[in-house]
Amino acid sequence: MTTSQTIKGTPPPPVQEGGWGPDPGKQRRASLTGMYVLFAAITMLFAAFTSALVVRRGLGDDWSGIPVPGILWVSSALIALSSVALEIARRRLLEGERERFTVWWTAGTMLGLLFLGGQTAAWRQLLAQGVYVSTSPGGSFFYLFTVAHAVHVVGGVVALLYIEYQALRLRLGPGKRTAVEVSRLYWHFLAGLWIYLILLFQFWG
């Protein structure tokens, strides 16, 4: 049998569950690499915002910050607990405990939604106090940072809900493990970024 016949007669490699194709390891590496590139881009974006804040703060005596709404500290606790819940869920999945994974992942997702609710409440509170984007330089930067972060959080919540949907339909096979890993890492990153922002508002805003 010739080489061409051997290749022709060789059956194609099986497609892994979840639709990742014949090489899930390669897909996983590509997905994680893409995620790290995204982390770098978001970090550069917020670093630029921070640099602009520092420069603007030092330009003159017209700088006036805003008091950090108390509900944002509650939001900080919520996103931290959400991150912890997702980490516990991942460990349950690695141990094959699908039901416990779903419970913890659901808890993390719900806490993420509550975080967004806390952000919305904080904006409403400030608007009721007459703090708008144009009220002061500090207010402008506060809205810039929090809205930019919230946009990324919405994307993270969508990813968490997707995993939730797959888990409830019992479709969380090996091919979906990369999605779980990427979503978890992205959420951890957003939680860390928020802690940075809340400290920035407290001591520099």
URGIWO-V889840 format. One record per residue. N is the residue number from 1. PHI is phi in whole degrees, -180 to 180 (999 if undefined). PSI is psi in radians with two decimals (* if undefined). Layout:
n->(N & N)
phi->(PHI & PHI)
psi->(PSI & PSI)
//
This chain:
n->(1 & 2 & 3 & 4 & 5 & 6 & 7 & 8 & 9 & 10 & 11 & 12 & 13 & 14 & 15 & 16 & 17 & 18 & 19 & 20 & 21 & 22 & 23 & 24 & 25 & 26 & 27 & 28 & 29 & 30 & 31 & 32 & 33 & 34 & 35 & 36 & 37 & 38 & 39 & 40 & 41 & 42 & 43 & 44 & 45 & 46 & 47 & 48 & 49 & 50 & 51 & 52 & 53 & 54 & 55 & 56 & 57 & 58 & 59 & 60 & 61 & 62 & 63 & 64 & 65 & 66 & 67 & 68 & 69 & 70 & 71 & 72 & 73 & 74 & 75 & 76 & 77 & 78 & 79 & 80 & 81 & 82 & 83 & 84 & 85 & 86 & 87 & 88 & 89 & 90 & 91 & 92 & 93 & 94 & 95 & 96 & 97 & 98 & 99 & 100 & 101 & 102 & 103 & 104 & 105 & 106 & 107 & 108 & 109 & 110 & 111 & 112 & 113 & 114 & 115 & 116 & 117 & 118 & 119 & 120 & 121 & 122 & 123 & 124 & 125 & 126 & 127 & 128 & 129 & 130 & 131 & 132 & 133 & 134 & 135 & 136 & 137 & 138 & 139 & 140 & 141 & 142 & 143 & 144 & 145 & 146 & 147 & 148 & 149 & 150 & 151 & 152 & 153 & 154 & 155 & 156 & 157 & 158 & 159 & 160 & 161 & 162 & 163 & 164 & 165 & 166 & 167 & 168 & 169 & 170 & 171 & 172 & 173 & 174 & 175 & 176 & 177 & 178 & 179 & 180 & 181 & 182 & 183 & 184 & 185 & 186 & 187 & 188 & 189 & 190 & 191 & 192 & 193 & 194 & 195 & 196 & 197 & 198 & 199 & 200 & 201 & 202 & 203 & 204 & 205)
phi->(999 & -77 & -62 & -64 & -69 & -64 & -64 & -65 & -87 & -81 & -67 & -66 & -64 & -66 & -81 & -73 & -60 & 100 & 82 & -79 & 95 & -75 & -132 & -64 & -64 & -66 & -63 & -63 & -62 & -65 & -65 & -67 & -63 & -61 & -66 & -66 & -64 & -63 & -58 & -63 & -66 & -66 & -61 & -64 & -63 & -74 & -66 & -65 & -60 & -65 & -61 & -64 & -63 & -63 & -65 & -63 & -65 & -94 & -76 & -165 & -92 & -90 & -70 & -143 & -86 & -129 & -68 & -70 & -57 & -59 & -66 & -69 & -70 & -65 & -60 & -62 & -65 & -65 & -72 & -67 & -65 & -62 & -63 & -63 & -62 & -67 & -67 & -63 & -61 & -61 & -66 & -65 & -67 & -62 & -90 & 79 & -94 & -62 & -65 & -68 & -57 & -61 & -62 & -71 & -66 & -62 & -60 & -63 & -65 & -63 & -64 & -64 & -66 & -65 & -60 & -62 & -63 & -65 & -62 & -62 & -64 & -65 & -62 & -63 & -63 & -67 & -63 & -65 & -87 & 83 & -97 & -114 & -59 & -94 & -67 & -157 & -58 & -63 & -64 & -61 & -69 & -61 & -66 & -60 & -65 & -70 & -69 & -61 & -67 & -63 & -60 & -69 & -66 & -58 & -61 & -66 & -64 & -60 & -64 & -64 & -66 & -63 & -63 & -59 & -62 & -64 & -67 & -67 & -91 & 59 & -116 & -96 & -79 & -55 & -67 & -94 & -64 & -64 & -62 & -63 & -64 & -65 & -62 & -64 & -63 & -62 & -69 & -59 & -62 & -65 & -64 & -63 & -63 & -66 & -59 & -60 & -66 & -65 & -69 & -63 & -63 & -68 & -105 & -124 & -73)
psi->(2.29 & 2.93 & -0.72 & -0.65 & -0.65 & -0.78 & -0.73 & -0.62 & -0.06 & 2.18 & 2.56 & 2.64 & 2.53 & 2.55 & 2.28 & 2.70 & 2.39 & -0.13 & 0.38 & -0.21 & -2.97 & -0.20 & 1.37 & -0.51 & -0.73 & -0.71 & -0.69 & -0.80 & -0.72 & -0.72 & -0.76 & -0.66 & -0.77 & -0.66 & -0.72 & -0.62 & -0.71 & -0.73 & -0.76 & -0.72 & -0.76 & -0.70 & -0.75 & -0.65 & -0.87 & -0.46 & -0.68 & -0.74 & -0.75 & -0.73 & -0.72 & -0.69 & -0.80 & -0.76 & -0.82 & -0.65 & -0.53 & 0.03 & -0.53 & -3.03 & 0.13 & 0.07 & 2.32 & 2.14 & -3.02 & 2.58 & 2.39 & 2.11 & 2.38 & -0.51 & -0.36 & -0.48 & -0.61 & -0.75 & -0.66 & -0.74 & -0.66 & -0.79 & -0.54 & -0.78 & -0.63 & -0.75 & -0.71 & -0.76 & -0.69 & -0.62 & -0.73 & -0.70 & -0.76 & -0.73 & -0.64 & -0.64 & -0.72 & -0.50 & 0.08 & 0.26 & 1.40 & -0.76 & -0.74 & -0.61 & -0.84 & -0.71 & -0.85 & -0.65 & -0.69 & -0.75 & -0.78 & -0.70 & -0.78 & -0.69 & -0.62 & -0.71 & -0.67 & -0.60 & -0.81 & -0.66 & -0.68 & -0.66 & -0.78 & -0.73 & -0.67 & -0.75 & -0.77 & -0.68 & -0.77 & -0.71 & -0.67 & -0.47 & 0.02 & 0.35 & 1.87 & 3.08 & -0.65 & 0.07 & -0.78 & 2.80 & -0.70 & -0.72 & -0.69 & -0.81 & -0.60 & -0.85 & -0.66 & -0.87 & -0.85 & -0.65 & -0.75 & -0.73 & -0.73 & -0.63 & -0.76 & -0.60 & -0.69 & -0.76 & -0.69 & -0.71 & -0.68 & -0.75 & -0.72 & -0.71 & -0.60 & -0.81 & -0.70 & -0.77 & -0.79 & -0.68 & -0.74 & -0.48 & 0.12 & 0.68 & 0.47 & 1.07 & -3.04 & -0.59 & -0.34 & -0.09 & -0.58 & -0.70 & -0.68 & -0.81 & -0.79 & -0.77 & -0.73 & -0.82 & -0.72 & -0.73 & -0.70 & -0.72 & -0.78 & -0.64 & -0.79 & -0.70 & -0.69 & -0.71 & -0.71 & -0.79 & -0.75 & -0.63 & -0.64 & -0.77 & -0.68 & -0.72 & -0.30 & -0.33 & *)
//
